[in-house]
Amino acid sequence: MLDARLRPLIDPPLERSARHLVALGAQANAITLVGFLLGLLGCLAVALGHYWLGLGLLAGNRLADGLDGAVARIRGMTVFGGYLDIVCDFIVYNALAVAFALADSQAMLPGLFLLLSFAGTGTTFLAYAILAAKRSDPHVRQGRKSFYYLGGLAEGTETILFFAVCLLFPTLFPILAWVFAGLCAITTLGRVLAAWRAFGRA
């Protein structure tokens, strides 16, 4: 819901930073993998109860996630680069839900339900992108991307904000997880309906 609105604010500084990185020889896929490693280390920190350390590592993960795309837009976007980026993102998001569940027994059930809700948002997002690609649907609302980005109530920005609040106030995770999982369920339903409108009568 917020992703498209934030793009005009975050893209210019990312593009400036990306130009410096390209001048130093940085590759987009390498930045993706560094960010992925930071994300996994952040999840490990959360699972061990080190929430502030996890927050710092995951902030680095999100920064890398923005920079890899900016570098790719300068060097030239590739299909595999887009694939690697989304795979790494989804693994980190799901691993973070597991990490909270492991860190606190009270968070186990809401953490598992959150994980299930991520399965719904992830599959409906990617399945729609596959079908949209077959029809060659243009989509630039989220900026230049490797494939079609279908919006929803709970997108990347909302997910990042949710986890940031949980890392700052970990005792709130159980209740916030239930709430955010509900938003993900609504997003999943909305994407299914969007797919039906776009493809169901074809």
C-alpha positions in Angstrom: 0.0 0.0 0.0 2.9 2.4 0.8 5.5 1.1 -1.6 4.5 3.2 -4.6 4.1 6.4 -2.5 7.6 6.0 -1.0 9.4 5.4 -4.3 9.8 9.1 -5.2 11.4 9.7 -1.8 13.8 6.8 -1.6 14.8 6.4 -5.2 16.9 9.6 -5.6 19.3 9.0 -2.7 19.5 5.3 -3.7 20.4 6.2 -7.3 23.1 8.6 -6.1 24.6 6.0 -3.8 24.4 3.4 -6.6 26.4 5.6 -9.0 29.2 5.7 -6.5 29.1 1.9 -6.0 29.1 1.3 -9.8 32.1 3.5 -10.1 33.8 1.2 -7.5 32.9 -1.8 -9.6 30.0 -3.1 -7.4 27.7 -5.7 -8.9 24.0 -5.9 -8.1 23.9 -9.6 -7.4 26.9 -9.3 -5.0 25.0 -6.6 -3.1 22.0 -8.9 -3.0 24.0 -11.7 -1.5 25.7 -9.5 1.1 22.3 -8.2 2.1 21.0 -11.7 2.3 23.8 -12.7 4.7 23.1 -9.7 6.9 19.5 -10.6 7.0 20.2 -14.2 8.0 22.6 -13.0 10.7 19.9 -10.6 11.9 17.4 -13.5 12.1 19.9 -15.5 14.1 20.4 -12.6 16.5 16.6 -12.3 17.0 16.3 -16.1 17.6 18.9 -15.7 20.4 17.1 -12.7 21.9 19.4 -10.0 20.7 16.8 -7.8 19.2 18.8 -4.6 18.9 21.6 -6.4 17.1 19.0 -8.0 14.9 17.5 -4.6 14.1 20.9 -3.2 13.0 21.7 -6.2 10.8 18.2 -6.2 9.2 18.5 -2.5 8.6 21.7 -3.3 6.6 19.7 -6.0 4.8 17.0 -3.5 3.7 19.6 -1.0 2.6 21.3 -3.6 0.4 17.9 -4.5 -1.0 17.4 -1.0 -2.1 20.9 -0.5 -3.5 21.0 -3.7 -5.5 18.0 -2.6 -7.6 19.5 0.9 -8.1 22.8 -0.6 -9.2 21.0 -3.0 -11.5 19.1 -0.1 -13.1 22.4 1.5 -14.0 24.3 -1.6 -15.1 21.3 -3.2 -16.8 18.6 -5.3 -15.2 18.7 -9.1 -15.6 16.1 -11.8 -15.1 18.2 -13.7 -12.7 19.0 -10.6 -10.7 15.3 -10.0 -10.1 14.8 -13.7 -9.3 17.7 -13.7 -6.8 16.4 -10.5 -5.1 12.9 -11.8 -4.5 14.0 -15.2 -3.3 16.4 -13.7 -0.8 13.7 -11.2 0.4 11.1 -14.0 1.0 13.6 -16.2 2.8 14.6 -13.4 5.2 11.0 -12.4 5.9 10.0 -16.0 6.7 13.1 -16.7 8.7 12.4 -13.6 10.8 9.0 -14.9 11.7 10.6 -18.2 12.7 13.2 -16.3 14.7 10.6 -14.5 16.8 8.8 -17.8 17.4 12.1 -19.4 18.6 13.0 -16.5 20.8 9.9 -16.6 23.0 7.5 -19.5 23.6 4.6 -17.0 23.8 5.4 -16.0 20.3 5.3 -19.6 18.8 1.7 -19.7 17.8 1.3 -16.2 16.4 4.7 -16.7 14.7 3.6 -19.8 12.9 0.3 -18.1 11.9 2.4 -15.2 10.5 4.5 -17.7 8.6 1.3 -19.2 7.1 0.1 -15.7 6.1 3.4 -15.0 4.4 2.9 -18.2 2.3 -0.4 -16.7 1.1 1.0 -13.2 0.2 4.1 -14.7 -1.4 2.3 -17.3 -3.6 -0.4 -14.9 -4.8 2.2 -12.2 -5.6 4.5 -14.5 -7.6 1.7 -16.5 -9.3 0.2 -13.2 -10.5 3.6 -12.0 -11.8 3.9 -15.2 -13.8 0.6 -14.8 -15.5 1.1 -11.1 -16.1 4.4 -11.8 -17.8 2.7 -14.3 -20.1 0.4 -11.4 -21.2 3.2 -8.9 -21.3 1.3 -6.6 -18.9 3.2 -3.3 -18.3 3.5 -2.2 -14.8 5.6 0.8 -13.6 3.7 1.8 -10.5 6.5 0.4 -8.3 9.3 1.7 -10.5 11.4 -0.3 -12.9 11.3 -3.9 -11.8 12.3 -7.3 -13.2 8.7 -8.5 -13.1 5.1 -7.4 -12.4 4.6 -6.1 -8.8 1.0 -6.5 -7.6 0.1 -4.3 -4.7 -1.9 -5.0 -1.6 -2.7 -3.9 1.9 0.5 -5.5 3.3 3.5 -4.9 0.9 7.2 -4.6 1.5 7.1 -1.3 3.3 4.4 -2.4 5.7 6.3 -5.6 6.4 9.5 -3.7 7.2 7.7 -1.3 9.5 5.9 -4.2 11.3 9.2 -6.0 12.0 10.9 -2.8 13.0 8.3 -2.1 15.6 8.5 -5.7 16.8 12.3 -5.5 17.1 12.0 -2.2 19.1 9.2 -3.7 21.3 9.6 -7.5 21.2 7.1 -8.1 23.9 4.4 -6.8 21.5 5.3 -9.3 18.8 2.5 -11.8 19.7 -0.4 -9.4 19.4 1.2 -7.5 16.4 1.8 -10.8 14.6 -1.9 -11.7 14.9 -2.8 -8.3 13.5 -0.3 -8.3 10.7 -1.2 -11.8 9.7 -4.8 -10.7 9.4 -3.7 -7.9 7.1 -1.7 -10.4 5.1 -4.8 -12.6 4.8 -6.8 -9.7 3.5 -4.0 -8.9 1.0 -4.0 -12.5 -0.2 -7.8 -12.4 -0.8 -7.5 -9.1 -2.6 -4.8 -10.5 -4.9 -6.9 -13.6 -5.6 -9.8 -11.3 -6.6 -7.5 -9.2 -8.7 -6.3 -12.3 -10.5 -9.9 -13.4 -11.1 -10.7 -10.0 -12.6 -7.6 -10.1 -14.8 -7.5 -13.7 -15.9 -10.6 -15.5 -14.7 -12.8 -14.5 -17.7 -10.0 -14.9 -20.3 
